[in-house]
Amino acid sequence: MLSTLVITIVLSLYVLLIGASSVNISTSITTSFSLTEANKHVWLSAAAYCGAANYKTHAFSKGPTTGFKVTYVIDDKLDTNGFVGYLTSDSSIYVAYRGSQTISNWITNLETTKSKYKGSCCGKTSCEVHHGFYSAEQTVFPGVLTEVKRLLALYPTYKVKCTGHSLGAALAQITCMDLVNAGISVNRIYNFGQPRIGNSDYASCASATVATERVTHLKDTVPHIPYESWGFVHELREAYESTTTSDSSLMKVKDCSATDSDDSTCAEQWSFYQTNVDDHLTYLGLRLACDAV
């Protein structure tokens, strides 16, 4: 699980946010937050914290992911972990990535240079993504692609979905873009506490390529980095959770702007100095940890 101490120390290395501005993005894809759908994704995101050695033995015996079957383990020397599998009750294939857990993960996060996105990007030639996120994703993507294709051959009517928390959210988003570029139809992404991934051209292309619910929680620090002043822009669409509760009847999650990538009434209402790490550790009433699921 994420170490509050590690994150606090690392975030202290960032300069204070100066002059952030909203970016309007045009996309024909419309999304709407579904708590039922989001709960499946957040439980899988929590299970991703179980680690590569435990994925295939994890019980998946409670909650909305009961019966989930892990068929492929994502694991590489850069400590990028996650899994591919399917949920029969949902007729879906999922790719789930683990969030930041070790210092090496945060070193990946701290690389703020950008690399050109190699895939098709809506006809744009200037799509760029965070170098660290992209390098980590590219290392494991060939294996992910092979497994998704194998599962689709077995279950041709199943939908393909991606999810992750924190760093895992960034990896999941890029992976879904790469799956689309490989000719695979991706149904949806539900991500939690995702950092910004790329420049405005990439954000615009991603928003027009995959239906995304980028869930943010209260004053979570991570969605505010890397900074807009460094040329990083969120993709649409944000779903803002303005409460902390395990009672779904009291939970308040709203669909944010369909054009403004950082809606000033959602997570962006908080300045960086007002944010905190604690709000990063729980989403939709679930603590993002293996022992919670």
Secondary structure, 3 states (H helix, E strand, C coil): CCCHHHHHHHHCCCCCCCCCCCCECCCCCCCCCCHHHHHHHHHHHHHHHHCCCCHHHCCCCCHHHCCCEEEEEEECCCCCEEEEEEEHHHCEEEEEECCCCCHHHHHHHHCCCEEECCCCCCCCCCCEEEHHHHHHHHHHHHHHHHHHHHHHHHCCCCEEEEEEECHHHHHHHHHHHHHHHCCCCCCEEEEECCCCCECHHHHHHHHHHCCEEEEEECCECHHHCCCHHHCCECCCCEEEECCCCCCCCCCCEEECCCCECCCCCCHHHCCHHHCECHHHCEECCEECCHHHC
